[in-house]
Amino acid sequence: MTPQWKARVSAALEQRRVNEQWLADQITAHLRLKRPMKRWTVDKLLREQDTSSLVDAICEILDLDPPMEATPDIPDEIGKQLLTIVREMPRDQQLAWISLLTKRSG
């Protein structure tokens, strides 16, 4: 969930003049949950979490587009090492490596 999407959810709630408990109740009904969802579940989702299985339901309830941030692949150990090395390089070295690698693959 992007910060922009979370802001759109909050704005949609404000526009309807409802709160997180209203949304929790709507999610409960939408998903036909056996137990009512608590307000803090929605509050935590909007303030602390980066992902949630409730996004689709929230989008449908509030008529919002889904967050449009791709989930990056989790690199293997070699990929993690490479990312660490590249992130710690000075900018000019990063650019030099990009130039070198694109010449080899092009």
Residue pairs with C-beta under 8 A, 6 or more apart in sequence:
1 45
1 49
1 50
1 51
1 52
1 55
1 67
2 67
2 68
2 69
4 67
5 64
5 66
5 67
5 68
6 46
8 64
9 23
9 46
9 58
9 62
9 64
10 46
12 62
12 63
12 64
13 19
13 20
13 22
13 23
13 62
16 22
19 39
20 39
20 42
20 43
20 46
21 39
21 42
23 42
23 58
23 61
23 62
24 36
24 37
24 38
24 39
24 41
24 42
25 36
25 37
26 61
27 33
27 37
27 42
27 54
27 57
27 58
27 61
28 35
28 36
28 37
30 57
30 60
30 61
31 57
45 52
45 54
51 71
55 66
55 67
56 66
58 64
59 65
59 66
75 82
75 83
86 94
86 97
89 97
